[in-house]
Amino acid sequence: MPIAGGLDIHRKQVTFGYLDTGTGQVRRGQISPAGRVHLRAWLARFADGGDVAFAVEACTGWRYIAGELAAAGVGVHRAGPADTALARGRKRHAKTDKTGARHLRMLLAGGRLPGCWIPPARILEARALLELYHDLRAGHTAWVQRIHAVLFHHGAPALGEGTLRTAQGVAALRAAAAEHLSRAGQLQVATALEVTEALEARMHAVRHQLLDAARHLAGAKVLAARLSGVGPVTGLAMTCWLAGAGRFSSSRKAVRFAGLDVTVWSSDRKGPPGRLVPAGTAGAALGPLRGRQGPRPVLGPRPPLLHHGQGPRGRQAGRAVRGPQDPPPGLPHPGRARRRRARPRLRPLALVTST
C-alpha cells in the first residue's frame, strides 16, 4: 500500500502517523479536538483516491473514526489492544501517543497487525441496546440492594423474595418503612422506589426493541430455536458478539469467548460448583441475561477432596489441602526420600574418585 498509518485515539485528540512508501516520508501530528468534523476535514488530504490504509485500536471511539475513514475511501484496520500490546514486547520506556501511532503504523506496514472484526452498523446498534439493557439491569439491582441495606441497618423485618415485583409487596414495604425507619431512612426507601420504577419502565421499552431486533436476525432465531435455555435476547447477544461462523477457528474458542464454559478448580476453592465464567465482552453481556432466559446447563457436583485427618469438609484454618497426588501424612516427600537413599551410595564413589 502506498500510504500506511496509525491513529492513537484519545478523548481530546487523535494522534496520527503515516508513511508514504513511494517517497519514504513520514508525517506525524494531532487532530485536535477529536470529533467527526475535524477528522473529516483532516481526511480531505486523501481525496485523490490513492491506496491509503490506517490502523486503529479497538478502544472507545473507534466506531466514528472507522466510519469516517470508510466514508472517505480510506482502508481501516481494527486491532485488538491486548494483542497489539503483546506485539510491542517488553516495555523499555513509557508509551506515548506518538509511539502508539508509530507502533500501529509499523505493524500495518509489516503485515503483522492483529486484526479484529469490524461489525456492520446493524450489529453495532443491537450491541448498544444490549449494553444499555445490561446497565439498566445492573442499576436496578443496585437500588434494590440499597433498600435491603437500609432496612437491615434500622433493624426492620427483612423482605421476602420478589417482594418488590408486586404492588402488594411495594405497599408492604412502604408500611414497614413508615413503622421502623427514621425520616431519612424513609426518604432513602422512597427515592429508591422512584428510581426502580423509572428503570423498570425504561427496561420494558428497551426489551421490546431487543425482541424486535431478535425477530429480524436469522442467527438469533436459530439459536433460540435450537439451544435449550436460550431466549431471543440471549440469542441476539450471542449472535452480535460471536458474529459469523468463520470468525473463530474452533468451537472451543467460540464457547470460551461467549463465557459458556465451566470453570476449573481454583486454588482457593471459593467458587461454587458448576458455575459459568464470563470471558470477554460477550461474557459480560450475557451474564445478566442468562437468568432471565432459562435454566443454566445442569452440571455435576465436584468430587469431595480429602483433608489431613478429615473427611470431605471445608478448608480448615492453617491446614493445607491435600490432593490425591500428595503423600499421606507422616511420610517424607518423595523427592527428599530419593535424595536420602542416593546419598549413601554417592559418598563412597566420591571418596574413591578423590583418591
Residue frames relative to the residue before (quaternion, step in Angstrom):
aa qw qx qy qz dx dy dz
M 1.0000 0.0000 0.0000 0.0000 0.00 0.00 0.00
P 0.5117 -0.6720 0.4329 0.3150 3.64 -0.86 0.88
I 0.7973 0.1190 -0.0568 0.5890 3.63 0.97 -0.80
A 0.0205 0.7743 -0.6295 0.0621 3.56 -0.82 1.11
G 0.0708 0.8214 -0.5579 0.0957 3.55 -0.79 1.01
G 0.2760 -0.7360 0.5925 0.1761 3.51 -1.39 0.09
L 0.1956 -0.7669 0.6044 0.0911 3.53 -1.17 0.71
D 0.1668 -0.7665 0.6155 0.0763 3.57 -0.79 1.07
I 0.2356 -0.8327 0.4951 0.0775 3.56 -0.36 1.32
H 0.0856 0.7510 -0.6518 0.0613 3.52 -1.08 0.91
R 0.6640 -0.5332 0.3478 0.3922 3.54 -1.26 0.35
K 0.7555 0.3879 -0.2157 0.4819 3.60 0.96 -0.78
Q 0.8118 0.0084 0.0193 0.5835 3.59 1.04 -0.63
V 0.2750 -0.7069 0.6244 0.1865 3.52 -1.38 0.34
T 0.2219 -0.7839 0.5696 0.1084 3.57 -0.63 1.15
F 0.1027 -0.8052 0.5834 0.0266 3.58 -0.82 1.00
G 0.0554 0.7516 -0.6571 0.0161 3.49 -1.37 0.44
Y 0.0945 0.8073 -0.5743 0.0977 3.59 -0.64 1.08
L 0.3115 -0.7459 0.5742 0.1300 3.49 -1.25 0.71
D 0.2448 -0.7291 0.6232 0.1414 3.54 -0.96 0.96
T 0.3014 -0.8003 0.4917 0.1637 3.56 -0.21 1.29
G 0.6006 0.5734 -0.3708 0.4159 3.61 1.14 -0.44
T 0.7880 0.2782 -0.1335 0.5328 3.57 0.92 -0.92
G 0.4120 -0.7208 0.4604 0.3141 3.59 1.22 -0.39
Q 0.4871 0.6716 -0.4247 0.3624 3.58 1.24 0.28
V 0.1968 -0.7668 0.6049 0.0852 3.56 -1.01 0.92
R 0.1044 -0.7880 0.6059 0.0309 3.54 -0.85 0.99
R 0.0555 -0.7863 0.6153 -0.0062 3.55 -1.02 0.90
G 0.2427 0.7671 -0.5723 0.1584 3.52 -1.24 0.49
Q 0.4033 -0.6892 0.5455 0.2544 3.53 -1.34 -0.24
I 0.2690 -0.7034 0.6342 0.1751 3.51 -1.24 0.65
S 0.1483 0.8086 -0.5422 0.1739 3.56 -0.25 1.26
P 0.5308 -0.2673 -0.7980 0.1000 1.54 -1.67 1.89
A 0.5764 -0.5965 0.4278 0.3591 3.56 -1.19 0.50
G 0.3677 0.7025 -0.5439 0.2746 3.55 -0.93 0.94
R 0.6925 -0.4894 0.3359 0.4101 3.55 -1.29 0.28
V 0.6651 0.5329 -0.3234 0.4111 3.58 0.87 -0.95
H 0.7180 0.4348 -0.2651 0.4745 3.59 0.78 -0.97
L 0.6353 0.5168 -0.3431 0.4600 3.58 1.03 -0.66
R 0.6413 0.5213 -0.3251 0.4597 3.58 1.00 -0.77
A 0.6508 0.4978 -0.3170 0.4776 3.59 1.01 -0.76
W 0.6575 0.5040 -0.3198 0.4598 3.61 0.99 -0.70
L 0.6634 0.5157 -0.3015 0.4507 3.59 1.04 -0.75
A 0.4908 0.6699 -0.4378 0.3445 3.63 1.22 -0.19
R 0.5834 0.5925 -0.3827 0.4025 3.63 1.14 -0.41
F 0.7045 0.4156 -0.2642 0.5110 3.61 1.22 -0.35
A 0.3415 0.7811 -0.4671 0.2349 3.58 1.19 0.48
D 0.5287 0.6524 -0.4180 0.3465 3.64 1.18 -0.14
G 0.5074 -0.6957 0.3950 0.3204 3.57 1.28 -0.11
G 0.3676 0.7379 -0.4943 0.2759 3.60 1.12 0.47
D 0.6225 -0.5242 0.4232 0.3983 3.53 -1.37 0.06
V 0.1312 0.7904 -0.5715 0.1773 3.56 -0.16 1.36
A 0.0415 0.7873 -0.6129 0.0540 3.57 -0.98 0.87
F 0.0945 -0.7785 0.6198 0.0300 3.54 -1.10 0.83
A 0.2667 -0.7404 0.5985 0.1501 3.52 -1.22 0.64
V 0.0457 -0.7750 0.6303 -0.0029 3.56 -1.03 0.89
E 0.4619 -0.6580 0.5152 0.2970 3.56 -1.17 0.60
A 0.5011 -0.6581 0.4824 0.2883 3.54 -1.19 0.68
C 0.3226 0.7230 -0.5346 0.2956 3.55 0.56 1.23
T 0.7255 -0.4078 0.3000 0.4663 3.56 -1.29 0.02
G 0.7499 0.3562 -0.2904 0.4758 3.55 -0.81 1.07
W 0.5124 0.6651 -0.4315 0.3300 3.59 1.19 -0.22
R 0.5839 0.6281 -0.3854 0.3406 3.61 1.06 -0.64
Y 0.7255 0.4147 -0.2753 0.4752 3.60 0.71 -0.96
I 0.6210 0.5366 -0.3511 0.4507 3.59 1.08 -0.62
A 0.6560 0.4917 -0.3153 0.4781 3.59 0.96 -0.83
G 0.6444 0.5265 -0.3263 0.4484 3.58 1.02 -0.72
E 0.6772 0.4780 -0.2949 0.4754 3.58 0.95 -0.84
L 0.6307 0.5229 -0.3399 0.4619 3.60 1.03 -0.70
A 0.6711 0.4851 -0.3047 0.4705 3.58 0.93 -0.86
A 0.6504 0.5151 -0.3259 0.4532 3.61 1.01 -0.75
A 0.6935 0.4554 -0.2738 0.4866 3.59 1.13 -0.60
G 0.5385 -0.6465 0.3945 0.3692 3.60 1.25 0.05
V 0.5009 0.6324 -0.4271 0.4083 3.57 1.24 0.44
G 0.4582 -0.6853 0.4940 0.2766 3.55 -0.93 0.87
V 0.1337 -0.7966 0.5879 0.0435 3.56 -0.89 0.95
H 0.0829 -0.7747 0.6269 0.0066 3.53 -1.00 0.97
R 0.2174 -0.7874 0.5705 0.0858 3.56 -0.74 1.13
A 0.1472 -0.8105 0.5660 0.0315 3.56 -0.78 1.09
G 0.4768 -0.6623 0.5027 0.2850 3.54 -1.11 0.73
P 0.4884 -0.6920 0.4337 0.3075 3.64 -0.73 0.95
A 0.6690 0.5045 -0.3197 0.4423 3.61 0.89 -0.85
D 0.6885 0.4645 -0.2867 0.4775 3.60 0.88 -0.89
T 0.6222 0.5331 -0.3440 0.4586 3.57 1.09 -0.64
A 0.6548 0.4914 -0.3110 0.4827 3.58 0.99 -0.78
L 0.6301 0.5297 -0.3349 0.4585 3.58 1.07 -0.71
A 0.6574 0.5046 -0.3117 0.4648 3.59 1.04 -0.73
R 0.5847 0.5820 -0.3746 0.4232 3.59 1.20 -0.36
G 0.3879 -0.7262 0.4828 0.2983 3.59 1.14 -0.56
R 0.7576 -0.3394 0.2719 0.4868 3.54 -1.27 -0.36
K 0.4177 -0.7164 0.5045 0.2403 3.54 -0.93 0.95
R 0.1545 -0.7938 0.5851 0.0604 3.55 -0.71 1.12
H 0.7778 0.0774 -0.0638 0.6205 3.55 1.28 -0.23
A 0.6604 -0.5182 0.3660 0.4017 3.55 -1.27 0.31
K 0.4403 -0.6844 0.5163 0.2668 3.56 -1.06 0.80
T 0.1114 -0.7747 0.6209 0.0440 3.56 -0.98 0.92
D 0.6892 -0.4595 0.3475 0.4395 3.54 -1.31 0.12
K 0.6537 0.5230 -0.3156 0.4467 3.56 0.99 -0.84
T 0.6856 0.4673 -0.2930 0.4751 3.60 0.91 -0.88
G 0.6129 0.5475 -0.3527 0.4475 3.60 1.10 -0.60
A 0.6704 0.4741 -0.2972 0.4873 3.58 0.93 -0.85
R 0.6455 0.5139 -0.3285 0.4597 3.60 0.99 -0.75
H 0.6386 0.5289 -0.3308 0.4506 3.58 0.99 -0.80
L 0.6526 0.4973 -0.3151 0.4770 3.59 0.95 -0.81
R 0.6472 0.5214 -0.3243 0.4517 3.57 0.96 -0.81
M 0.6790 0.4887 -0.3017 0.4573 3.58 0.91 -0.86
L 0.6398 0.5105 -0.3333 0.4679 3.59 1.01 -0.73
L 0.6652 0.4980 -0.3075 0.4636 3.60 0.96 -0.83
A 0.6778 0.4892 -0.2996 0.4599 3.58 0.89 -0.89
G 0.7220 0.4333 -0.2469 0.4796 3.59 1.07 -0.70
G 0.4768 -0.6907 0.4307 0.3317 3.59 1.25 -0.01
R 0.5660 0.6057 -0.3782 0.4118 3.60 1.17 0.50
L 0.3750 0.7466 -0.4817 0.2642 3.60 1.21 0.30
P 0.3419 -0.7300 0.5475 0.2246 3.66 -0.77 0.97
G 0.1895 -0.8507 0.4837 0.0805 3.54 0.08 1.30
C 0.2157 -0.7345 0.6316 0.1227 3.52 -1.33 0.57
W 0.5614 -0.5999 0.4588 0.3384 3.52 -1.26 0.56
I 0.2387 -0.7479 0.6037 0.1384 3.58 -0.98 0.88
P 0.2871 -0.7897 0.5128 0.1759 3.62 -0.32 1.18
P 0.5286 -0.6037 0.4777 0.3577 3.59 -1.18 0.44
A 0.7068 -0.4787 0.3139 0.4156 3.55 -1.29 0.31
R 0.6256 0.5524 -0.3505 0.4251 3.60 1.00 -0.73
I 0.6716 0.4787 -0.2936 0.4833 3.58 0.96 -0.84
L 0.6335 0.5324 -0.3343 0.4511 3.60 1.01 -0.74
E 0.6434 0.5098 -0.3263 0.4686 3.58 1.01 -0.73
A 0.6535 0.4971 -0.3163 0.4752 3.59 0.96 -0.81
R 0.6250 0.5296 -0.3389 0.4627 3.60 1.02 -0.73
A 0.6455 0.5223 -0.3259 0.4520 3.58 0.96 -0.83
L 0.6478 0.5042 -0.3180 0.4743 3.59 1.00 -0.77
L 0.6510 0.5105 -0.3174 0.4635 3.58 0.98 -0.80
E 0.6524 0.4963 -0.3179 0.4764 3.59 0.97 -0.78
L 0.6298 0.5195 -0.3367 0.4691 3.59 1.04 -0.72
Y 0.6533 0.5030 -0.3173 0.4686 3.59 0.95 -0.84
H 0.6262 0.5347 -0.3281 0.4630 3.58 1.05 -0.76
D 0.6741 0.4871 -0.3002 0.4672 3.60 0.90 -0.88
L 0.6440 0.5110 -0.3281 0.4653 3.60 0.99 -0.78
R 0.6552 0.5055 -0.3155 0.4644 3.57 0.94 -0.84
A 0.6612 0.4971 -0.3115 0.4676 3.60 0.94 -0.83
G 0.6526 0.5063 -0.3167 0.4663 3.60 0.99 -0.76
H 0.6318 0.5263 -0.3303 0.4634 3.58 1.02 -0.78
T 0.6556 0.5055 -0.3106 0.4671 3.58 0.93 -0.86
A 0.6499 0.5246 -0.3220 0.4458 3.59 0.96 -0.81
W 0.6792 0.4741 -0.3027 0.4714 3.60 0.94 -0.79
V 0.6151 0.5226 -0.3523 0.4737 3.62 1.04 -0.61
Q 0.6486 0.5044 -0.3179 0.4731 3.57 1.00 -0.76
R 0.6019 0.5416 -0.3629 0.4612 3.60 1.09 -0.58
I 0.6289 0.5286 -0.3409 0.4570 3.59 0.98 -0.76
H 0.6597 0.4948 -0.3088 0.4740 3.60 0.89 -0.89
A 0.6527 0.5193 -0.3217 0.4481 3.60 0.97 -0.81
V 0.6499 0.5082 -0.3238 0.4632 3.61 0.96 -0.80
L 0.6491 0.5118 -0.3224 0.4613 3.59 0.93 -0.83
F 0.6770 0.4789 -0.2993 0.4719 3.58 0.90 -0.84
H 0.6334 0.5485 -0.3328 0.4327 3.59 1.01 -0.78
H 0.7345 0.3839 -0.2174 0.5155 3.59 1.09 -0.69
G 0.5225 -0.6688 0.4039 0.3415 3.59 1.23 0.09
A 0.3801 0.7253 -0.4915 0.2965 3.60 1.14 0.49
P 0.6218 -0.5390 0.3920 0.4113 3.62 -1.16 0.42
A 0.5119 -0.6621 0.4590 0.2984 3.54 -1.04 0.81
L 0.4719 -0.6639 0.5065 0.2830 3.54 -1.17 0.65
G 0.4758 -0.6597 0.5009 0.2957 3.53 -1.16 0.59
E 0.6606 -0.5023 0.3709 0.4168 3.55 -1.29 0.24
G 0.8413 0.1441 -0.1310 0.5043 3.56 -0.86 1.01
T 0.2961 0.7814 -0.5096 0.2051 3.60 1.16 0.44
L 0.7215 0.4636 -0.2533 0.4476 3.58 0.92 -0.88
R 0.5639 0.6177 -0.3893 0.3858 3.60 1.23 0.02
T 0.7343 0.3440 -0.2138 0.5447 3.60 1.24 -0.23
A 0.5998 -0.5684 0.4205 0.3747 3.55 -1.24 0.46
Q 0.6268 0.5305 -0.3439 0.4554 3.60 1.05 -0.69
G 0.6503 0.5154 -0.3218 0.4559 3.58 1.00 -0.74
V 0.6461 0.5049 -0.3232 0.4724 3.59 1.00 -0.79
A 0.6399 0.5139 -0.3272 0.4684 3.59 1.01 -0.77
A 0.6449 0.5059 -0.3211 0.4744 3.59 1.01 -0.77
L 0.6238 0.5310 -0.3381 0.4633 3.59 1.05 -0.70
R 0.6586 0.5017 -0.3204 0.4603 3.59 0.91 -0.84
A 0.6508 0.5087 -0.3208 0.4634 3.58 1.00 -0.78
A 0.6576 0.4979 -0.3113 0.4721 3.59 0.99 -0.82
A 0.6385 0.5197 -0.3327 0.4600 3.59 1.04 -0.72
A 0.6622 0.5021 -0.3088 0.4626 3.60 0.97 -0.79
E 0.7047 0.4714 -0.2668 0.4583 3.59 1.07 -0.65
H 0.8197 0.2972 -0.1157 0.4757 3.59 0.87 -0.94
L 0.7155 0.4631 -0.2654 0.4508 3.62 1.08 -0.51
S 0.5269 -0.5965 0.5007 0.3403 3.52 -1.31 0.39
R 0.7061 -0.4411 0.3165 0.4546 3.56 -1.27 0.03
A 0.6554 0.4915 -0.3171 0.4778 3.57 0.98 -0.77
G 0.6463 0.5135 -0.3227 0.4631 3.60 1.02 -0.75
Q 0.6322 0.5151 -0.3318 0.4743 3.59 1.03 -0.71
L 0.6345 0.5113 -0.3329 0.4744 3.59 1.03 -0.72
Q 0.6215 0.5404 -0.3408 0.4534 3.60 1.02 -0.75
V 0.6911 0.4710 -0.2836 0.4693 3.58 0.86 -0.94
A 0.6514 0.5116 -0.3264 0.4554 3.60 0.94 -0.82
T 0.6497 0.5053 -0.3181 0.4705 3.59 0.99 -0.80
A 0.6533 0.5142 -0.3148 0.4579 3.58 0.95 -0.84
L 0.6479 0.5088 -0.3261 0.4636 3.60 0.99 -0.75
E 0.6420 0.5121 -0.3320 0.4640 3.61 0.97 -0.76
V 0.6701 0.4921 -0.3066 0.4636 3.58 0.92 -0.86
T 0.6623 0.4998 -0.3174 0.4592 3.61 0.92 -0.81
E 0.6249 0.5236 -0.3468 0.4637 3.60 1.02 -0.66
A 0.6544 0.4940 -0.3133 0.4791 3.60 0.98 -0.81
L 0.6532 0.5066 -0.3183 0.4641 3.59 0.97 -0.79
E 0.6474 0.5159 -0.3273 0.4557 3.60 0.97 -0.79
A 0.6430 0.5130 -0.3302 0.4630 3.58 0.99 -0.78
R 0.6787 0.4727 -0.2992 0.4758 3.59 0.92 -0.83
M 0.6279 0.5285 -0.3391 0.4599 3.61 1.03 -0.73
H 0.6234 0.5411 -0.3401 0.4504 3.57 1.03 -0.75
A 0.6744 0.4835 -0.2997 0.4708 3.60 0.94 -0.86
V 0.6700 0.4908 -0.3079 0.4642 3.60 0.92 -0.87
R 0.6338 0.5352 -0.3391 0.4437 3.59 1.00 -0.74
H 0.6215 0.5226 -0.3469 0.4694 3.60 1.03 -0.69
Q 0.6472 0.5004 -0.3285 0.4720 3.60 0.98 -0.72
L 0.6420 0.5152 -0.3242 0.4662 3.58 1.03 -0.75
L 0.6496 0.5043 -0.3235 0.4681 3.59 0.95 -0.78
D 0.6418 0.5098 -0.3307 0.4678 3.58 1.01 -0.73
A 0.6534 0.4986 -0.3168 0.4734 3.60 1.00 -0.79
A 0.6463 0.5213 -0.3238 0.4536 3.61 1.03 -0.74
R 0.6413 0.5295 -0.3327 0.4446 3.59 1.06 -0.66
H 0.7381 0.3983 -0.2222 0.4971 3.60 1.14 -0.53
L 0.6378 0.4790 -0.3358 0.5009 3.59 1.24 0.26
A 0.4404 -0.7413 0.4410 0.2492 3.55 -0.56 1.19
G 0.6553 0.5321 -0.3257 0.4259 3.59 0.92 -0.84
A 0.6536 0.5106 -0.3155 0.4610 3.58 0.97 -0.81
K 0.6582 0.5049 -0.3189 0.4584 3.59 0.97 -0.76
V 0.6531 0.5081 -0.3198 0.4616 3.59 0.99 -0.78
L 0.6690 0.4964 -0.3087 0.4590 3.60 0.90 -0.85
A 0.6627 0.5004 -0.3124 0.4613 3.59 0.96 -0.81
A 0.6923 0.4789 -0.2847 0.4587 3.58 1.07 -0.66
R 0.7793 0.3860 -0.1815 0.4590 3.61 0.99 -0.78
L 0.7184 0.4008 -0.2515 0.5099 3.62 1.14 -0.50
S 0.4057 -0.7157 0.5187 0.2327 3.54 -0.81 1.03
G 0.8073 0.2534 -0.2084 0.4905 3.56 -0.91 0.95
V 0.6167 0.5185 -0.3461 0.4806 3.60 1.27 0.04
G 0.1815 -0.7934 0.5759 0.0767 3.54 -0.72 1.12
P 0.7443 -0.4091 0.2616 0.4584 3.59 -1.22 -0.08
V 0.6691 0.4947 -0.3208 0.4525 3.61 0.94 -0.79
T 0.6612 0.4823 -0.3064 0.4862 3.59 0.95 -0.83
G 0.6372 0.5198 -0.3262 0.4662 3.58 1.01 -0.75
L 0.6322 0.5209 -0.3284 0.4703 3.56 1.07 -0.72
A 0.6551 0.5080 -0.3167 0.4609 3.60 0.96 -0.85
M 0.6634 0.4969 -0.3129 0.4638 3.59 0.90 -0.85
T 0.6610 0.5067 -0.3117 0.4574 3.59 0.97 -0.80
C 0.6829 0.5022 -0.2999 0.4376 3.58 0.91 -0.89
W 0.7585 0.3742 -0.2291 0.4819 3.60 0.94 -0.74
L 0.6615 0.4835 -0.3256 0.4718 3.59 1.09 -0.51
A 0.2250 -0.8124 0.5046 0.1863 3.58 1.17 -0.64
G 0.8255 -0.2679 0.1711 0.4663 3.58 -1.18 -0.57
A 0.6713 -0.5210 0.3596 0.3855 3.51 -1.34 0.28
G 0.7061 0.4727 -0.2736 0.4508 3.60 1.10 -0.54
R 0.4497 0.7056 -0.4565 0.3024 3.60 1.21 0.14
F 0.7706 0.2510 -0.1393 0.5690 3.60 1.05 -0.74
S 0.4748 -0.7008 0.4659 0.2576 3.53 -1.04 0.84
S 0.7953 0.1050 -0.0668 0.5933 3.62 1.17 -0.34
S 0.5991 -0.5707 0.4217 0.3708 3.55 -1.23 0.45
R 0.5788 0.5875 -0.3826 0.4165 3.61 1.11 -0.57
K 0.6616 0.4975 -0.3135 0.4653 3.59 0.96 -0.81
A 0.6442 0.5156 -0.3272 0.4605 3.57 1.00 -0.75
V 0.6547 0.5034 -0.3145 0.4681 3.59 0.96 -0.83
R 0.6587 0.5021 -0.3139 0.4642 3.56 0.96 -0.80
F 0.6468 0.5197 -0.3217 0.4562 3.58 0.98 -0.80
A 0.7001 0.4657 -0.2680 0.4702 3.59 1.01 -0.78
G 0.4508 -0.7078 0.4484 0.3078 3.60 1.22 -0.18
L 0.4794 0.6895 -0.4206 0.3434 3.60 1.12 0.58
D 0.5543 0.6086 -0.4130 0.3896 3.61 1.21 0.08
V 0.5245 -0.6455 0.4687 0.2977 3.53 -1.23 0.58
T 0.5209 -0.6549 0.4497 0.3123 3.56 -1.05 0.74
V 0.4119 -0.6534 0.5706 0.2790 3.50 -1.30 0.40
W 0.6435 -0.4998 0.3859 0.4326 3.55 -1.26 0.16
S 0.2569 -0.7607 0.5761 0.1532 3.57 -0.82 0.96
S 0.6414 -0.5595 0.3606 0.3814 3.55 -1.21 0.47
D 0.7319 0.4064 -0.2550 0.4839 3.60 0.99 -0.72
R 0.3079 -0.7990 0.4735 0.2065 3.59 1.33 -0.16
K 0.3504 0.7473 -0.4937 0.2738 3.55 0.94 0.88
G 0.6071 0.5879 -0.3598 0.3955 3.58 1.15 -0.40
P 0.4912 -0.6508 0.4786 0.3258 3.60 -1.03 0.68
P 0.5792 -0.6060 0.3990 0.3717 3.62 -1.06 0.56
G 0.8459 0.2190 -0.1583 0.4598 3.52 -1.10 0.79
R 0.4319 0.6975 -0.4889 0.2966 3.61 1.09 0.37
L 0.4013 -0.6990 0.5448 0.2314 3.54 -1.28 0.47
V 0.2906 -0.7674 0.5519 0.1487 3.54 -0.99 0.85
P 0.2777 -0.7429 0.5763 0.1973 3.62 -0.69 0.97
A 0.0523 -0.7969 0.6018 -0.0027 3.58 -0.85 0.98
G 0.8319 0.1731 -0.1351 0.5096 3.54 -0.92 0.88
T 0.7615 -0.3776 0.2688 0.4531 3.54 -1.31 -0.16
A 0.6465 0.5258 -0.3390 0.4366 3.58 0.93 -0.79
G 0.6560 0.5140 -0.3225 0.4490 3.58 0.94 -0.80
A 0.6535 0.5087 -0.3175 0.4620 3.57 0.99 -0.78
A 0.6776 0.4826 -0.2980 0.4681 3.58 1.03 -0.68
L 0.7044 0.4663 -0.2725 0.4605 3.58 1.01 -0.76
G 0.4927 0.7043 -0.4184 0.2934 3.59 1.17 -0.47
P 0.7712 0.3453 -0.2233 0.4860 3.66 0.60 -1.00
L 0.6418 0.5498 -0.3329 0.4184 3.62 1.19 -0.19
R 0.5651 0.6377 -0.3956 0.3426 3.60 1.10 -0.59
G 0.6892 0.5082 -0.3015 0.4194 3.56 0.86 -0.93
R 0.7071 0.4566 -0.2666 0.4695 3.61 1.11 -0.48
Q 0.6881 0.4966 -0.2840 0.4463 3.58 1.19 -0.23
G 0.7605 -0.2913 0.2105 0.5409 3.59 1.13 -0.40
P 0.6747 -0.5041 0.3344 0.4229 3.57 -1.22 0.14
R 0.5114 -0.6134 0.5045 0.3282 3.50 -1.27 0.48
P 0.6435 -0.4946 0.3860 0.4384 3.58 -1.21 0.22
V 0.4535 -0.6802 0.5087 0.2699 3.54 -1.04 0.83
L 0.0695 -0.8128 0.5781 -0.0173 3.55 -0.61 1.18
G 0.5155 -0.6655 0.4514 0.2960 3.54 -1.04 0.76
P 0.5565 -0.6128 0.4343 0.3552 3.59 -1.15 0.50
R 0.5726 -0.5818 0.4499 0.3622 3.53 -1.24 0.42
P 0.4815 -0.6352 0.4980 0.3416 3.60 -1.03 0.60
P 0.5587 -0.6188 0.4207 0.3577 3.60 -1.06 0.67
L 0.2738 -0.7431 0.5917 0.1512 3.54 -1.20 0.64
L 0.3555 -0.7571 0.5122 0.1950 3.57 -0.68 1.11
H 0.2211 -0.7651 0.5957 0.1040 3.53 -1.08 0.82
H 0.6890 -0.4680 0.3447 0.4330 3.54 -1.30 0.20
G 0.8582 -0.0288 -0.0150 0.5123 3.57 -0.48 1.19
Q 0.6743 0.4618 -0.2905 0.4977 3.60 1.22 0.25
G 0.5129 -0.6025 0.5083 0.3399 3.51 -1.35 0.20
P 0.7408 -0.3733 0.2830 0.4814 3.59 -1.18 -0.42
R 0.2677 0.7551 -0.5470 0.2427 3.56 0.29 1.30
G 0.6929 -0.4688 0.3475 0.4234 3.54 -1.35 -0.04
R 0.6843 -0.4708 0.3616 0.4235 3.53 -1.34 0.15
Q 0.2948 -0.7407 0.5758 0.1812 3.56 -0.97 0.85
A 0.5645 -0.6096 0.4321 0.3507 3.55 -1.13 0.67
G 0.8420 0.1566 -0.1396 0.4970 3.52 -0.84 1.04
R 0.6599 0.4683 -0.3213 0.4920 3.63 1.20 0.04
A 0.3849 -0.7341 0.5129 0.2234 3.56 -0.79 0.98
V 0.4611 -0.6669 0.5155 0.2771 3.55 -1.17 0.64
R 0.2222 -0.7854 0.5674 0.1086 3.56 -0.84 0.96
G 0.2507 -0.7790 0.5610 0.1244 3.55 -0.75 1.03
P 0.7119 -0.4517 0.3028 0.4444 3.59 -1.25 0.11
Q 0.6852 0.5014 -0.3028 0.4330 3.63 1.08 -0.58
D 0.5798 0.5998 -0.3778 0.4016 3.63 1.23 -0.25
P 0.5342 -0.6219 0.4522 0.3514 3.62 -1.13 0.53
P 0.6006 -0.5512 0.4156 0.4034 3.61 -1.13 0.41
P 0.6225 -0.5475 0.3905 0.4002 3.59 -1.17 0.47
G 0.7618 0.3721 -0.2769 0.4522 3.55 -1.03 0.80
L 0.6676 0.4688 -0.3066 0.4904 3.60 1.18 -0.35
P 0.5222 -0.6393 0.4504 0.3403 3.62 -1.04 0.63
H 0.6216 -0.5271 0.4201 0.3990 3.51 -1.27 0.37
P 0.5678 -0.6262 0.3966 0.3581 3.65 -0.92 0.81
G 0.6520 0.5161 -0.3328 0.4447 3.61 0.97 -0.72
R 0.6634 0.4863 -0.3112 0.4760 3.57 0.96 -0.82
A 0.6346 0.5330 -0.3423 0.4428 3.59 1.00 -0.76
R 0.6497 0.5080 -0.3294 0.4597 3.59 0.97 -0.77
R 0.6552 0.5104 -0.3240 0.4530 3.57 0.98 -0.79
R 0.6429 0.5191 -0.3303 0.4562 3.58 1.04 -0.76
R 0.6704 0.4901 -0.3071 0.4648 3.58 0.96 -0.79
A 0.6930 0.4839 -0.2865 0.4511 3.58 1.04 -0.71
R 0.5771 0.6342 -0.3862 0.3400 3.60 1.08 -0.58
P 0.6724 0.4862 -0.3453 0.4385 3.70 0.81 -0.77
R 0.6632 0.5008 -0.3188 0.4558 3.58 1.03 -0.63
L 0.6800 0.4987 -0.2990 0.4467 3.59 1.07 -0.63
R 0.5939 0.5991 -0.3768 0.3826 3.62 1.06 -0.60
P 0.6769 0.4656 -0.3304 0.4646 3.66 0.75 -0.86
L 0.6331 0.5339 -0.3388 0.4465 3.57 0.99 -0.78
A 0.6509 0.5084 -0.3203 0.4639 3.59 1.00 -0.77
L 0.6461 0.5203 -0.3259 0.4534 3.58 1.02 -0.77
V 0.6514 0.5074 -0.3192 0.4651 3.59 0.95 -0.86
T 0.6661 0.5118 -0.3139 0.4425 3.56 0.91 -0.87
S 0.6734 0.5093 -0.3088 0.4379 3.57 0.97 -0.79
T 0.6770 0.4668 -0.3099 0.4772 3.63 1.09 -0.54
